């Protein structure tokens, strides 16, 4: 009599978000692999050498950079409070515009740092 092999079904689902750069990197690596689907590739990468990856210490982020970003965040909160209080009157609109420009510059700087760190890791 033949024995029937029990098939383990995957019933748990995991979702997570990626930056555009991370997604492009993932898809590019998948296309270079011989696996049939992106899901198969992601699963293979997730469980590849699991013991060595779990025991590896995580990279620490530069503490000076973290403190600088925190200070900028505190300054932005203080500016927003003053603008919302009406203390600046008609100048509020101009200040909001300048604040938006500063935020865009900060976002670009953070993006540049992330891109630099990713290049170093490769």
Backbone as JSON, one array per atom type, in Angstrom:
{
  "sequence": "XXXXXXXXXXXXXXXXXXXXXXXXXXXXXXXXXXXXXXXXXXXXXXXXXXXXXXXXXXXXXXXXXXXXXXXXXXXXXXXXXXXXXXXXXXXXXXXXXXXXXXXXXXXXXXXXXXXXXXXXXX",
  "N": [[0.82, -1.18, 0.0], [0.52, 2.22, -0.85], [1.94, 5.09, 0.71], [0.47, 8.17, 1.55], [1.76, 11.29, 1.03], [1.89, 13.97, 3.23], [1.09, 17.28, 2.54], [2.4, 20.37, 3.37], [0.66, 23.25, 3.76], [0.91, 26.67, 2.96], [-0.33, 29.01, 4.96], [-0.13, 31.33, 6.35], [0.31, 34.83, 6.06], [2.53, 37.44, 5.21], [3.14, 40.84, 5.11], [4.98, 43.64, 3.94], [6.48, 46.88, 3.57], [8.49, 48.47, 1.04], [11.12, 50.69, 0.09], [11.35, 52.56, -2.98], [13.87, 52.14, -4.09], [14.75, 49.84, -2.68], [12.85, 48.0, -3.59], [13.39, 47.92, -6.36], [15.96, 46.84, -6.26], [15.42, 44.33, -5.13], [13.75, 43.16, -7.13], [15.5, 43.2, -9.3], [17.54, 41.44, -8.39], [15.98, 39.13, -8.16], [15.31, 38.67, -10.86], [17.75, 37.91, -11.84], [18.03, 35.5, -10.67], [17.21, 31.95, -10.72], [14.73, 31.27, -9.95], [11.17, 30.64, -10.08], [9.19, 32.55, -9.27], [8.75, 35.83, -7.78], [7.98, 35.68, -5.15], [8.92, 33.12, -4.42], [11.65, 33.66, -4.62], [11.99, 35.68, -2.65], [11.28, 34.23, -0.35], [13.3, 32.28, -0.37], [15.56, 33.9, 0.04], [14.96, 34.91, 2.53], [15.04, 32.69, 4.26], [17.53, 31.66, 3.8], [20.55, 30.55, 5.03], [19.73, 30.92, 7.74], [20.48, 30.68, 10.52], [23.03, 31.95, 10.68], [22.37, 34.53, 9.93], [20.58, 35.36, 11.87], [22.13, 35.45, 14.17], [23.91, 37.44, 13.64], [25.11, 40.65, 14.51], [23.18, 43.67, 14.44], [23.72, 46.56, 12.38], [24.76, 49.58, 13.83], [23.26, 52.78, 13.91], [24.6, 55.95, 13.12], [25.07, 57.84, 15.9], [25.4, 60.63, 16.15], [24.15, 61.59, 13.85], [21.51, 60.81, 14.32], [20.92, 62.39, 16.58], [21.13, 64.95, 15.44], [18.99, 64.93, 13.61], [16.89, 64.67, 15.42], [17.08, 67.16, 16.74], [16.48, 68.9, 14.64], [13.85, 68.09, 14.19], [12.67, 68.91, 16.62], [13.0, 71.69, 16.39], [11.36, 72.19, 14.16], [8.86, 71.51, 15.23], [8.6, 73.54, 17.17], [8.5, 75.82, 15.54], [6.17, 75.29, 14.08], [4.25, 75.36, 16.15], [4.37, 78.12, 16.86], [3.58, 79.32, 14.45], [0.98, 78.3, 14.2], [-0.17, 79.49, 16.39], [-0.74, 82.0, 15.6], [0.92, 84.09, 15.99], [2.59, 85.24, 14.11], [0.97, 86.38, 12.25], [0.21, 87.76, 9.13], [2.56, 86.94, 7.99], [2.7, 84.26, 8.29], [2.04, 82.51, 6.16], [4.23, 82.74, 4.41], [6.22, 81.77, 6.09], [5.38, 79.12, 6.41], [5.8, 78.2, 3.82], [8.61, 78.43, 3.66], [9.29, 76.63, 5.62], [8.34, 74.25, 4.5], [10.12, 74.04, 2.34], [12.5, 73.66, 3.76], [11.97, 71.21, 4.94], [11.83, 69.57, 2.66], [14.48, 69.72, 1.81], [15.7, 68.49, 4.0], [14.59, 65.91, 3.83], [15.72, 65.11, 1.4], [18.41, 65.06, 2.1], [18.42, 63.02, 4.04], [17.64, 60.89, 2.41], [19.87, 60.81, 0.7], [21.86, 60.03, 2.53], [20.91, 57.49, 3.23], [21.11, 56.2, 0.74], [23.86, 56.29, 0.39], [24.69, 54.67, 2.53], [23.58, 52.23, 1.72], [25.08, 51.7, -0.57], [27.58, 51.32, 0.59], [27.12, 48.96, 1.96], [26.93, 47.09, -0.03]],
  "CA": [[0.0, 0.0, 0.0], [1.29, 3.48, -0.93], [1.66, 6.09, 1.74], [0.17, 9.5, 1.01], [2.61, 12.31, 1.64], [1.14, 15.13, 3.68], [1.64, 18.52, 2.02], [2.22, 21.51, 4.27], [0.16, 24.42, 3.04], [1.29, 27.97, 3.52], [-1.57, 29.72, 5.26], [0.21, 32.61, 6.98], [0.7, 35.85, 5.09], [3.34, 38.53, 5.77], [3.26, 41.97, 4.19], [5.83, 44.73, 4.4], [6.7, 47.91, 2.57], [9.85, 48.72, 0.62], [11.33, 51.93, -0.65], [11.46, 52.32, -4.42], [15.2, 51.6, -4.33], [14.77, 48.48, -2.17], [12.03, 47.18, -4.48], [14.15, 47.73, -7.61], [17.06, 45.95, -5.93], [14.82, 43.0, -4.96], [13.3, 42.66, -8.44], [16.7, 42.96, -10.11], [18.16, 40.2, -7.92], [15.08, 38.03, -8.52], [15.42, 38.41, -12.29], [19.03, 37.23, -12.06], [17.95, 34.16, -10.09], [16.53, 30.97, -11.56], [13.48, 30.91, -9.29], [10.04, 30.97, -10.95], [8.4, 33.72, -8.86], [9.37, 36.75, -6.83], [7.68, 35.13, -3.82], [9.89, 32.05, -4.17], [12.96, 34.29, -4.41], [11.98, 36.35, -1.34], [11.28, 33.18, 0.67], [14.63, 31.68, -0.36], [16.49, 34.84, 0.66], [14.6, 35.06, 3.94], [15.43, 31.53, 5.04], [18.89, 31.26, 3.45], [21.51, 30.68, 6.14], [18.96, 31.58, 8.8], [21.22, 30.75, 11.78], [24.1, 32.95, 10.65], [21.8, 35.87, 9.83], [19.94, 35.7, 13.14], [23.13, 35.73, 15.19], [24.73, 38.57, 13.23], [24.64, 41.89, 15.14], [22.71, 44.71, 13.52], [24.57, 47.74, 12.3], [24.24, 50.7, 14.59], [23.17, 54.02, 13.17], [25.44, 57.0, 13.65], [24.36, 58.57, 16.96], [25.42, 62.07, 15.87], [23.13, 61.84, 12.84], [20.21, 60.69, 15.0], [20.73, 63.58, 17.42], [20.89, 66.1, 14.57], [17.63, 64.83, 13.09], [16.0, 64.98, 16.54], [17.1, 68.61, 16.96], [15.72, 69.51, 13.55], [12.44, 67.8, 14.46], [12.24, 69.8, 17.71], [12.88, 73.05, 15.84], [10.17, 72.23, 13.31], [7.69, 71.54, 16.12], [8.51, 74.87, 17.77], [8.06, 76.74, 14.49], [4.76, 74.98, 13.79], [3.44, 75.89, 17.26], [4.29, 79.58, 16.75], [2.76, 79.67, 13.27], [-0.42, 77.98, 14.51], [-0.67, 80.38, 17.43], [-1.11, 83.27, 14.98], [1.88, 85.1, 16.43], [3.23, 85.89, 12.96], [-0.05, 87.04, 11.43], [0.24, 87.59, 7.68], [3.82, 86.3, 7.6], [2.57, 82.81, 8.51], [2.04, 81.8, 4.88], [5.61, 82.72, 3.93], [6.96, 80.89, 6.98], [4.99, 77.75, 6.08], [6.49, 77.9, 2.57], [10.02, 78.22, 3.98], [9.35, 75.4, 6.4], [8.18, 73.15, 3.54], [11.39, 73.93, 1.62], [13.48, 73.09, 4.68], [11.64, 69.8, 5.09], [12.22, 68.89, 1.43], [15.94, 69.6, 1.86], [16.03, 67.47, 5.01], [14.24, 64.6, 3.26], [16.72, 64.78, 0.38], [19.64, 64.71, 2.82], [18.23, 61.69, 4.64], [17.66, 59.95, 1.29], [21.26, 60.7, 0.26], [22.59, 59.25, 3.53], [20.47, 56.1, 3.08], [21.68, 55.67, -0.5], [25.29, 56.11, 0.64], [24.84, 53.5, 3.4], [23.29, 51.03, 0.94], [26.23, 51.46, -1.44], [28.65, 50.79, 1.43], [26.77, 47.6, 2.36], [27.04, 46.2, -1.2]],
  "C": [[0.87, 1.26, 0.0], [0.91, 4.42, 0.2], [1.45, 7.44, 1.07], [1.01, 10.51, 1.78], [1.76, 13.52, 1.99], [1.83, 16.41, 3.2], [1.36, 19.63, 3.02], [1.81, 22.72, 3.44], [0.61, 25.69, 3.75], [0.01, 28.78, 3.72], [-1.33, 31.08, 5.9], [0.72, 33.58, 5.93], [1.47, 36.95, 5.83], [3.44, 39.61, 4.71], [4.19, 43.01, 4.79], [6.07, 45.67, 3.25], [8.18, 48.06, 2.28], [9.94, 50.11, 0.02], [11.43, 51.58, -2.13], [12.81, 51.66, -4.74], [15.3, 50.14, -3.86], [14.0, 47.54, -3.11], [12.78, 46.89, -5.79], [15.28, 46.74, -7.4], [16.55, 44.51, -5.81], [14.44, 42.39, -6.31], [14.5, 42.34, -9.32], [17.37, 41.65, -9.71], [17.31, 38.98, -8.27], [15.24, 37.66, -9.99], [16.73, 37.7, -12.64], [19.02, 35.8, -11.51], [17.24, 33.22, -11.07], [15.19, 30.56, -10.96], [12.29, 31.4, -10.1], [9.25, 32.21, -10.56], [9.19, 34.59, -7.88], [9.14, 36.25, -5.4], [8.66, 34.02, -3.46], [11.27, 32.62, -3.87], [13.03, 34.92, -3.01], [12.03, 35.32, -0.22], [12.67, 32.54, 0.78], [15.64, 32.6, 0.32], [16.22, 34.98, 2.15], [15.14, 33.9, 4.77], [16.83, 31.0, 4.72], [19.83, 31.53, 4.63], [20.89, 31.38, 7.35], [19.76, 31.71, 10.1], [22.27, 31.85, 11.77], [23.52, 34.36, 10.59], [21.16, 36.3, 11.15], [20.98, 36.11, 14.18], [24.0, 36.95, 14.87], [24.23, 39.86, 13.92], [24.21, 42.91, 14.09], [23.67, 45.88, 13.53], [23.93, 48.86, 13.12], [24.26, 51.95, 13.72], [24.03, 55.07, 13.87], [24.64, 57.85, 14.65], [24.32, 60.08, 16.71], [24.33, 62.43, 14.87], [21.73, 61.78, 13.46], [19.93, 61.94, 15.82], [20.46, 64.83, 16.58], [19.46, 66.09, 14.04], [16.62, 65.13, 14.19], [15.93, 66.48, 16.8], [16.3, 69.33, 15.88], [14.23, 69.3, 13.77], [11.89, 68.69, 15.57], [12.06, 71.23, 17.21], [11.63, 73.18, 14.97], [8.9, 72.29, 14.16], [7.5, 72.91, 16.76], [8.0, 75.89, 16.76], [6.58, 76.53, 14.19], [3.85, 75.52, 14.89], [3.27, 77.4, 17.16], [3.42, 80.0, 15.57], [1.29, 79.43, 13.58], [-1.01, 78.89, 15.57], [-1.13, 81.73, 16.85], [-0.17, 84.4, 15.32], [2.48, 85.88, 15.27], [2.23, 86.55, 12.02], [0.06, 86.71, 9.95], [1.52, 86.91, 7.2], [3.76, 84.77, 7.7], [2.68, 82.02, 7.21], [3.46, 81.66, 4.32], [6.45, 81.76, 4.78], [6.64, 79.42, 6.7], [5.72, 77.31, 4.81], [7.97, 77.6, 2.83], [10.22, 76.91, 4.75], [9.23, 74.18, 5.48], [9.47, 72.95, 2.73], [12.46, 73.27, 2.49], [13.23, 71.59, 4.85], [12.05, 69.0, 3.85], [13.74, 68.7, 1.39], [16.38, 68.53, 2.85], [15.74, 66.08, 4.47], [15.27, 64.17, 2.22], [18.03, 64.36, 1.05], [19.55, 63.32, 3.43], [18.28, 60.62, 3.55], [19.09, 59.73, 0.8], [22.09, 59.84, 1.23], [22.21, 57.77, 3.41], [21.09, 55.46, 1.84], [23.17, 55.39, -0.31], [25.53, 54.86, 1.49], [24.59, 52.21, 2.63], [24.45, 50.69, 0.01], [27.39, 50.85, -0.65], [28.4, 49.33, 1.8], [26.97, 46.62, 1.21], [28.44, 45.73, -1.43]]
}
